[in-house]
Structure formats: C-alpha cells, structure tokens
Amino acid sequence: MSEEYSIHLNIEQVENGEYLATSDDLPGLVAQGRTITETMEIAQDVARKLIESYRDHGDPLPGSMKRIPENFEVDLPVGL
C-alpha cells in the first residue's frame, strides 16, 4: 500500500499572470504554472521528488506533513 501525505500549498498569482505555489509544510517546494491546476500538478511532482530526496538521504520527513486518512475532505478548484 502506498503512503500518501497532505501538505498545505500557498498559491498566489504573480505579475506575469501565472501562479506560484510554495509550502511551509515542505521547505524547498516551489512550483509555477499557467493555471492553478497546472501549478498544483507541478507542485505534486516537486513534492514527490523532495520526499524521495529526504528518504534517499535518511532524513525524517518534516513533522508538519500529515498522512492522509481513509476519509478526508479537500477543496477542488474548477475552472470554467
């Protein structure tokens, strides 16, 4: 069974109209995309790579990362 974690993303629109995501839960996570959805997808890939790096180096994951429970709620952005 795979492990899945929840991290909080901070997403803001930057001057060029794109979106920038960072996370206090996972230091080093920075992702930028043309849309919120694209930015979230890039952030997810960056988060995976950062977590792999933590594990490859034997470092513990940041304590603010939470394992996803069996049942949970999430806000889903939907563009029209």
Backbone as ProteinMPNN parsed JSONL, in Angstrom:
{"seq_chain_A": "MSEEYSIHLNIEQVENGEYLATSDDLPGLVAQGRTITETMEIAQDVARKLIESYRDHGDPLPGSMKRIPENFEVDLPVGL", "coords_chain_A": {"N_chain_A": [[0.835, -1.18, 0.0], [0.56, 2.198, -0.855], [2.031, 5.139, 0.551], [0.457, 8.159, 1.365], [0.538, 11.645, 1.63], [-0.566, 14.737, 3.032], [-0.1, 18.08, 2.238], [-0.041, 21.56, 2.9], [-0.642, 24.004, 0.496], [0.45, 27.198, -0.568], [-0.847, 29.376, -2.803], [-0.354, 31.843, -5.188], [-1.172, 34.469, -7.466], [1.094, 35.737, -9.757], [2.94, 38.598, -11.08], [3.175, 38.208, -13.912], [0.866, 36.91, -14.528], [0.846, 34.205, -14.142], [0.796, 31.402, -11.821], [2.091, 30.844, -8.562], [3.299, 28.416, -6.395], [4.017, 27.573, -3.061], [5.144, 25.94, -0.031], [4.803, 25.804, 3.434], [4.863, 23.485, 4.812], [6.562, 21.758, 3.473], [9.604, 22.516, 3.075], [11.397, 24.138, 0.48], [9.763, 23.522, -1.603], [8.704, 24.793, -4.557], [6.719, 25.881, -7.131], [5.603, 26.743, -10.389], [3.055, 27.7, -12.625], [0.881, 28.022, -15.547], [-1.821, 27.892, -15.005], [-4.017, 27.373, -12.162], [-4.52, 24.647, -11.793], [-2.442, 23.442, -13.318], [-0.266, 24.405, -11.874], [-0.69, 23.149, -9.399], [-0.353, 20.474, -10.157], [2.345, 20.467, -10.941], [3.467, 21.185, -8.492], [2.83, 18.901, -7.013], [4.474, 16.987, -8.27], [7.003, 18.086, -7.668], [6.91, 17.908, -4.883], [6.895, 15.109, -4.544], [9.477, 14.503, -5.487], [11.05, 15.895, -3.625], [10.368, 14.508, -1.265], [11.335, 11.959, -1.932], [14.044, 12.579, -1.972], [14.496, 13.242, 0.728], [14.097, 10.694, 1.841], [16.063, 9.154, 0.46], [18.362, 10.227, 1.559], [18.112, 9.498, 4.148], [16.838, 11.189, 5.883], [14.414, 12.454, 8.219], [10.952, 13.019, 7.434], [9.431, 16.272, 7.213], [7.773, 17.333, 10.18], [5.317, 18.573, 9.907], [4.008, 17.464, 7.81], [1.225, 15.5, 6.946], [-0.147, 12.251, 7.157], [-2.527, 10.994, 4.882], [-5.781, 10.348, 5.893], [-8.199, 7.599, 5.858], [-10.694, 8.649, 5.133], [-11.399, 11.869, 3.948], [-11.629, 15.454, 3.409], [-11.413, 17.83, 0.752], [-10.759, 20.919, -0.883], [-11.555, 21.564, -4.192], [-10.316, 23.141, -6.968], [-12.089, 24.429, -9.737], [-12.083, 25.324, -12.987], [-13.803, 27.423, -15.321]], "CA_chain_A": [[0.0, 0.0, 0.0], [1.383, 3.398, -0.942], [1.822, 6.176, 1.561], [0.083, 9.443, 0.801], [0.605, 12.709, 2.614], [-1.222, 16.002, 2.731], [0.641, 19.283, 2.588], [-0.769, 22.789, 2.606], [0.001, 24.839, -0.515], [0.126, 28.617, -0.688], [-0.823, 29.688, -4.233], [-0.629, 33.256, -5.459], [-0.981, 34.885, -8.842], [2.233, 36.644, -9.835], [2.796, 39.712, -12.015], [3.027, 37.798, -15.308], [-0.412, 36.229, -14.669], [0.967, 32.8, -13.776], [0.569, 31.093, -10.41], [3.267, 30.36, -7.845], [2.949, 27.632, -5.208], [5.046, 27.245, -2.071], [4.561, 25.229, 1.096], [5.507, 25.846, 4.715], [4.957, 22.102, 5.274], [7.649, 21.077, 2.783], [10.567, 23.54, 2.66], [12.025, 23.904, -0.816], [8.766, 23.325, -2.645], [8.343, 25.971, -5.334], [6.199, 25.451, -8.426], [4.929, 27.821, -11.098], [2.342, 27.244, -13.812], [-0.012, 28.987, -16.211], [-3.137, 27.805, -14.374], [-3.964, 26.807, -10.811], [-4.423, 23.19, -11.939], [-1.086, 23.11, -13.748], [0.618, 24.7, -10.749], [-0.863, 22.093, -8.403], [0.262, 19.249, -10.692], [3.797, 20.642, -10.842], [3.79, 21.14, -7.059], [2.766, 17.498, -6.591], [5.701, 16.344, -8.751], [8.124, 18.608, -6.884], [6.788, 17.332, -3.537], [7.356, 13.71, -4.628], [10.935, 14.486, -5.613], [11.62, 16.305, -2.341], [10.184, 13.397, -0.323], [12.3, 10.923, -2.321], [15.367, 13.045, -1.541], [14.549, 13.038, 2.185], [14.252, 9.253, 2.104], [17.358, 8.699, -0.058], [19.412, 10.692, 2.461], [17.833, 9.021, 5.5], [16.325, 12.284, 6.709], [12.987, 12.338, 8.542], [10.066, 13.965, 6.757], [9.016, 17.364, 8.098], [6.701, 16.955, 11.089], [4.033, 19.176, 9.547], [3.351, 16.643, 6.79], [0.241, 14.612, 7.564], [-0.63, 11.127, 6.346], [-3.931, 11.155, 4.518], [-6.615, 9.312, 6.497], [-9.07, 6.862, 4.948], [-11.719, 9.582, 4.667], [-10.956, 13.248, 4.123], [-12.242, 16.462, 2.554], [-10.464, 18.708, 0.082], [-11.342, 21.89, -1.802], [-11.095, 21.3, -5.556], [-10.547, 24.275, -7.865], [-12.667, 24.051, -11.025], [-12.14, 26.475, -13.881], [-14.861, 27.424, -16.345]], "C_chain_A": [[0.887, 1.253, 0.0], [1.043, 4.367, 0.182], [1.453, 7.465, 0.844], [0.026, 10.462, 1.927], [-0.128, 13.942, 2.11], [-0.298, 17.133, 3.147], [-0.209, 20.485, 2.183], [0.032, 23.585, 1.582], [-0.472, 26.275, -0.383], [0.256, 28.944, -2.173], [-1.183, 31.149, -4.416], [-0.412, 33.533, -6.938], [0.136, 35.93, -8.853], [2.04, 37.632, -10.985], [2.563, 39.296, -13.468], [1.728, 37.03, -15.557], [-0.362, 34.746, -14.347], [0.756, 32.642, -12.278], [1.824, 30.478, -9.807], [2.801, 29.636, -6.585], [4.188, 27.409, -4.361], [4.352, 26.515, -0.928], [5.423, 25.38, 2.336], [5.704, 24.427, 5.26], [6.149, 21.359, 4.674], [8.63, 22.123, 2.238], [11.244, 23.156, 1.341], [11.035, 23.701, -1.94], [8.414, 24.68, -3.26], [7.904, 25.461, -6.698], [5.472, 26.614, -9.068], [4.286, 27.251, -12.352], [1.421, 28.308, -14.352], [-1.394, 29.021, -15.584], [-2.969, 27.251, -12.963], [-3.782, 25.295, -10.894], [-3.016, 22.766, -12.327], [-0.094, 23.327, -12.604], [0.524, 23.619, -9.681], [-0.231, 20.778, -8.868], [1.784, 19.319, -10.597], [4.234, 20.557, -9.385], [3.778, 19.705, -6.542], [4.025, 16.748, -7.038], [6.92, 16.789, -7.952], [8.104, 18.001, -5.475], [7.281, 15.885, -3.533], [8.882, 13.64, -4.668], [11.616, 14.903, -4.308], [11.513, 15.18, -1.31], [11.152, 12.263, -0.643], [13.701, 11.305, -1.856], [15.54, 12.873, -0.033], [14.843, 11.566, 2.484], [15.605, 8.729, 1.644], [18.502, 9.081, 0.871], [19.187, 10.248, 3.913], [17.328, 10.092, 6.439], [14.85, 12.068, 7.028], [12.185, 13.376, 7.758], [9.692, 15.074, 7.726], [7.792, 16.959, 8.921], [5.341, 17.513, 10.724], [3.32, 18.412, 8.435], [2.431, 15.649, 7.476], [-0.107, 13.477, 6.622], [-2.103, 11.323, 6.079], [-4.728, 10.008, 5.138], [-7.499, 8.642, 5.441], [-10.138, 7.76, 4.336], [-11.245, 10.996, 4.939], [-11.722, 14.159, 3.169], [-11.154, 17.324, 1.943], [-11.249, 19.682, -0.798], [-10.721, 21.659, -3.177], [-11.36, 22.519, -6.429], [-11.058, 23.773, -9.214], [-12.781, 25.309, -11.874], [-13.251, 26.321, -14.9], [-14.407, 28.217, -17.546]], "O_chain_A": [[1.845, 1.345, 0.767], [-0.08, 4.401, 0.687], [2.063, 7.82, -0.164], [-0.462, 10.183, 3.022], [-0.28, 14.148, 0.906], [0.222, 17.149, 4.262], [-0.994, 20.418, 1.237], [1.227, 23.818, 1.762], [-1.646, 26.535, -0.12], [1.338, 28.809, -2.746], [-2.178, 31.635, -3.878], [0.429, 32.905, -7.582], [0.128, 36.877, -8.067], [1.094, 37.514, -11.764], [1.822, 39.97, -14.184], [1.502, 36.547, -16.666], [-1.402, 34.091, -14.283], [0.563, 33.622, -11.559], [2.526, 29.698, -10.452], [2.011, 30.17, -5.806], [5.264, 27.098, -4.872], [3.123, 26.474, -0.863], [6.626, 25.118, 2.301], [6.6, 24.189, 6.069], [6.685, 20.439, 5.291], [8.51, 22.562, 1.095], [11.611, 22.001, 1.126], [11.417, 23.707, -3.111], [7.905, 25.579, -2.59], [8.624, 24.703, -7.347], [4.801, 27.386, -8.384], [4.878, 26.432, -13.054], [1.198, 29.346, -13.729], [-2.069, 30.049, -15.619], [-1.912, 26.725, -12.613], [-2.982, 24.724, -10.153], [-2.458, 21.84, -11.738], [0.81, 22.518, -12.399], [1.54, 23.214, -9.117], [0.359, 20.053, -8.066], [2.432, 18.344, -10.217], [5.248, 19.933, -9.073], [4.62, 19.333, -5.725], [4.582, 15.962, -6.271], [7.77, 15.971, -7.599], [9.147, 17.626, -4.94], [8.004, 15.478, -2.624], [9.498, 12.829, -3.977], [12.639, 14.333, -3.93], [12.461, 14.928, -0.565], [11.729, 11.667, 0.266], [14.459, 10.451, -1.397], [16.585, 12.42, 0.434], [15.727, 11.245, 3.279], [16.235, 7.945, 2.354], [19.494, 8.359, 0.97], [19.975, 10.582, 4.798], [17.381, 9.928, 7.658], [14.109, 11.551, 6.191], [12.675, 14.465, 7.459], [9.64, 14.846, 8.934], [6.881, 16.313, 8.404], [4.317, 16.997, 11.173], [2.154, 18.682, 8.148], [2.808, 15.027, 8.469], [-0.336, 13.696, 5.433], [-2.845, 11.769, 6.953], [-4.398, 8.839, 4.939], [-7.538, 9.064, 4.285], [-10.449, 7.641, 3.151], [-10.749, 11.295, 6.025], [-12.38, 13.692, 2.239], [-10.098, 17.525, 2.543], [-12.27, 19.321, -1.384], [-9.5, 21.571, -3.305], [-12.517, 22.898, -6.615], [-10.526, 22.811, -9.767], [-13.494, 26.246, -11.516], [-13.593, 25.206, -15.293], [-15.15, 28.342, -18.52]]}, "name": "protein", "num_of_chains": 1, "seq": "MSEEYSIHLNIEQVENGEYLATSDDLPGLVAQGRTITETMEIAQDVARKLIESYRDHGDPLPGSMKRIPENFEVDLPVGL"}
